[in-house]
Amino acid sequence: MGAMLSMFERRARRAWRRFRPLPMPQYVAGTPEVGKDELGVHRFRGLTPETLAAAASSPEAAEFVAGVLDKLTTSDDILGLQMLYRSAQGRFRGYWRHVDILTLLWAAATLLQPEAYLEVGVRRGRSAAVVAAACPDCAIYGFDLWQPEYHGAPNPGPGFVRDELRAVEHRGPLELITGDSHQTLPDFLRAHPGLYFDLATIDGDKSLTGAAADYAYALPRLKVGGIVACDDLPWFPDIRLVWERQIMRDRRFLVWQASGYGEAAAAIRIGDAPWW
């Protein structure tokens, strides 16, 4: 009897986790579209997940990201990535195909040329630096607690991030907001009702309700044609569940996830409302 009750409890907990109410995005009509190119065509027209994937896995993406890493302050994370890139490029040459959050952001920034980029979970600014290097005039808005020794690694704070972005020659507006994103992000968005983003990375709170709240605040401000990126899907089941419920089930988005290691994923917002 005890074993049956324990099994029932485990199943009940799994069911509750999967179907429990979560904060959900509240979309409104009239969301602006990503800006136009020199021919007057919105830059996202014709952009498909397959195109984004091809760009993110291209040798150009790896070369660009490797060049950005060389300009940033050395850390264990950066040294590990540099070793991976150099070793794989040397062994596999032009055949190497690899996607991580950095090559994905290079692809998104290069294809969209964003005017405004949102990042929740900035840490040392590595992802923001890739976007800044690809689009030096892009306005960047970053939110983080900047907890010291985050995951056992130094986390110096917004002043350090500013220096990193200067190192990659970013010249656009930059706002770095310190505090709990569940409070600072909605407060900031309420204070800037006309601000929408072409590109966003949500990589802050890893808890189920915390991640859901970050997405719920950010997604309604993603432009039609904009791209939202995330990381760590295989390693954080709660993040994967939020991604499934708020992105994959929403017909406003076309979704792509990296194969292989499968860390990075992205979604293109293709409509102001569900498109079928």
C-alpha angles and dihedrals in degrees: 000000000000092000091050092050091049091050090048091051092051091050091047091051092049091049092048091049092051099044105027115125113267134184106275130197116265104214122198131200121260101044109171121241129238111275128271130259127232090282093055095253120131106256095232096056107119093011109138132181088249091056091049090049092050091052094045092051096043125114087241091062093051093046092050095047091047089054092051092049090054089060097050129086110275118255136158090261093052093045090052092051093046090052091049094048096045095044095047094044090050095048101037101026114188092351094070113114117185134155127194131153090276098053088042092054091047089054094047093046094046095048097042102030090211123216094200130027126192122200124182108191105030101169107164094352100249096137093042089052092058091052091044093050092049093045109022094180096050116121109238125204116188131184125192144139090224091214110195114250093009108195088351095303129105114266104190100184141236096319090059091048091052090054091049091053091048088053090061091045099250110174103170128100114293129195120177114186120197121211145054106331090214086069106023097047098053090041091052093046092049089052090051105042094165097051117111130170132228093198133021137180117198107195106136127095110031096197120105099246093034095054091043090054093051091051092044091056097041106041098066087057094054110106122238102268091027125129129229118198133193138182140209098036096151094047101048114049091189091057090049091051092050090048091051095047100040102032115017095046093046114090091208087081141064108206136207130179128189117251123220108033087010097201100138131056135173139190130201116215104225102175147029086230133016106299098222 
